[in-house]
């Protein structure tokens, strides 16, 4: 199988390449910067706004897996440009010269588009995929963790210092990156029960994790028992404004992110879990968190 992949140098995409190559697949990956040569990987220079690069990306492939997307942006227009227009450009390339099979990695935030501009852009991109005429499947991951992740790493680093800030209320589902990638690679041909479906995978923990217990689990992965700071939405928004003043365009906590971080329910829907006959999670979360912490240590991140 030859896979056309966006986001191949990111957290999920790089893990996907590693797993795909072990199955004998080849990958055509869209990249913005030059990469070291790698057997069975064709690096295609360009981005989601480069229509010629997208045509080159999808040509001769069996499957498109669209992982790339903006998770932070200065405004709604930037999210729409990166997540909506970029998805439309890739759909058009696939319809013109690529495979019919299209897997879109969306986000659980698309379920609540009124909460954030990010979620709204992902929901709009989903509508484009559904109307594309392609053989599509949408996957909405919850919070993804694992080696190479820089997002949840902030919580590990805070736990090392002895405290973890979290929203005061709410629950969230989790999934290890290896389990997510196994799902993406388990659906190459589509078919009954897969085609035209939207899946919300997780670690198998029914009703997800409340933020307090997740913070303690991250601390346990580091051999610590951190203090858990339950923050109100107003406090999180205040922190976002301060981050914006201090780091401006490089701020990690934007007001848009504060909005969806504070939403009380990011638990996957039971009816949208992938069929057990196709995929089931394999990585128990406490073990996965411990292995992730060990990877951070080995890399000198902690």
N, C-alpha and C positions, 0 to 999 in steps of 0.2 A: 504494500500500500504506500502511496505517496501522499503526504499530507501538506496542504498549504496552511501555514500558521502565522497569525499575527501575535505580537507580544512575546516573541520567542526568547528575548533576552531578559524578560521579567521573571518574577517569582514563580508563577504558575507555568508560564511558557517554557522556561528553561528546564523545569522538572518534567514537563511533557516531552520535550525533546529527548531527555535522558531515557525515559521509559519507552518512547516510541522506537528508539534505535535498538533497544534490547529485544524487540519483537521482530526485527528485520525490516521495519518500515524506513522510508526515506522522508526527509522533511525539507520543504521549501519555506524559509522563514524570512519575514519582512523585518528589516533592521534599519535603524537610522544611522548607525556608525559602523565602520569596518570591524569585522570580527575575525578571530583566528580561524584558519581553515579547519574543517572537521569532516571526517568521513561520513558520507550519506546525508550531509546537510548542505543545502544550497542557500547561501545568504543572499537575499535580494535587497539591494539598497533602496530606501524610500520610506514613505509613511502613508497613512491612510488618506492623505490628500493628493497623493501622486498616482493618478489613474494608470499611467503607463507601467509603473512599478507593480501595481496591483494586477494588471493583466499578465505581466511576467510571472508574478507570484503564483497565480492559480493555473496557469497553462500546464497541461499534462498531469494534473493532480487528480486524485480520487475523492478527496474530501477536504473541505475548508473547516478549520477550527479557528473561530474568531475570539481571541482572548484579550487583545489590546483594548485599552480604554483609559480615559482620564478619571482618576478618583479625586483629584484636587484641581480646582480651576478658580480663577478670580471672579467669574460671573457666569450667569446662565448661558450667555452666548458662547462662551468658551466650551462649556460642557456640550452644547448642541453641536458645535463644530467638530469636536473630537469624538463624541460618542454616537451622535445621530448621523451627521453628514459622512463621517468616516465609515460607519456601517453601511450606509447607502452606497457609497463608492465601491465597497467590497462586494456587496450584493450585485451591483451592475457588472463588475468584472467577472463574477462567477456565472452570471446569466449569459454573458457574451462569449466567454472563452474557457470557462472552468467547469468543475463538476457540479452536478445537481445537489449533492449532499452538503449541508451547511449546518454546523453546530455553533451556536452562539453562547458564549459564556457571559451571562448577564449578571445580575446581583439581586439578592433578596430585597434590596431597597426598591426595586422596580415594583414591588407589590404595593408600596405606599408612596406613589409619585408626588403626593402633595406635601410630603415631609421635607424633601430636599431637592435642589436642582439636579444633583447627581442622580438620585433615584428617578426623577422625572425624565432625564435624558436616557436612562437605561430603559424605562418603560416605552418611550417613543421609539428607541431602536428595536425593541421587541416587536412593536407593531409593524415596522418595516420588514423585519424578518418573516413574520407571519403572512404578510401580503406579497412576498417576493416571488411566489410560484416555485420556489426551490423545495427540496426535500429537507425540511428543517427540524431541528430539535433545539430547545432552549434549556440551559442549565443555570439555575439561580443559586450560587453558593451562598452560605452564610459566612461568618468570619472564618477565614482560611489561615491556618498556621503551619509552621514547619520550618526546616532549614532554609536559609536564604531570605526569610520573610523579614521585612523592615518595619511593618506596621505593628504587629503584636509584640515585636521586639521591645518597643517602648515600655510595655507592661512588665516584661522580664527584667529590664534594666531598673525600673522603679522598684520591683520586688527585691532586687539585690540591695537597694538602698534602704529597704525596710518598710516601704509603704506602697500601696497601689491605689491610684485614684480611679474611681468607677462612677457611672451614673448611680444615683441613690436607689432607683427602682428599675425593675425590668429584667427580662431574660433574653438570652441569645443562644442560638445554636452554633456549633463549631464543626469544622471538618479539617482533617489533615490533608495537606497538599497532595500526598501520594494517593490517598483515597479519591480525591477529586479527579486527579489525572487518570486513574484507572477507569473511572466512569466515562470520561471523555473518550478514552480509547476503546471502550466496550461497545460503542454505538456506531461504528463506521458505516455500516450498510443500511442503517435505518430499519424500516419494516414495521410490522404491527406491534403496537405498544411502545414504539420509540418515535416514529415519524409523527410530526405535528403535535408533539407533547412538550410540556414545560415541567421540568423536574427540579425539586428542591432537596438536594442530598444533605446529609449531616453525619455525625458520628454515631448515630443510633440512640442517643440519650433522649428519651421521650420528654417533651416539654423543655428541652434545652437546659441551660445553666443559668441560675441567677447570678448576677454580677459579683456578689459577695463571695459565693463559693468558687467561682471561676478565678477570682483574684487569689484566694487561698490555695487553689490547685496550682497556679503558676508559682506561688511562693514555695509550695511543697516540692515542685520540680527542681527548685534551686536549693532545697534543704533549709528553707527559712519559713517563718510564720509572720508575714508582713501585716502591718496595720492596714485595714481597708478603709479608704476615705470615700464615703458615699456622697457624691456631689449633686446638688440640684441642677436643673437645666439652666437656671439663671447664672449659677456659678460657672458652669461649663462654658456658657456663652461669654461671660466676663473673661475667662481664661483665653478664649479664642480671640477676643478683641486685643488683649494684651500681646498674644503671640503675633497677631497681625501688625501691631505697632512696632514690635521689636524686630521681627524677621520679614515683615512685609510679604513680598511675593514668595518667599521661602518658608512661610509659616506652615507648620504641620497640622495645627488645629485651626481650621477655618470656621466661620459661622455656619457654613453649610454642613460641615462634618459634625459640628456641635449639635446641629438639629437632629441628624439621624443617630448619632451616638446616644442622644437623650431619649429617643423613642423607646417605649417600654416593651415592645414585642418584636424581636427579630428571631423568632422560633419558626422553623420550617413547618409547612402545612403537611399533616399526615397524608392527605389525599394526593399530594404532589411528590411524595417520596418515589424514587425510581423503583420499578418492579424488582422484587427480591431475586427473581430468576435471571435478571440481567446484571445486577450489581448489589453488593452489600458492603458496608464499611468494614474494614479489617483492623484498623488501628484504634485501640482503646485510648481514650484521650489522656488520661493521667500518664500512661506510658509514653504517648506521643509528645506530651509536654516535656517530660524528663529527657527524652532523646533530643528534642529541639534545644533545650537548655544546654545539653552537653555539646551540641554542634556550635552554639554561640560561644561557649567557652573555648572550644578547639580553634575557632577562628579568631579568638582574641577580642570578641565583641563585648564580653562581660568581664 
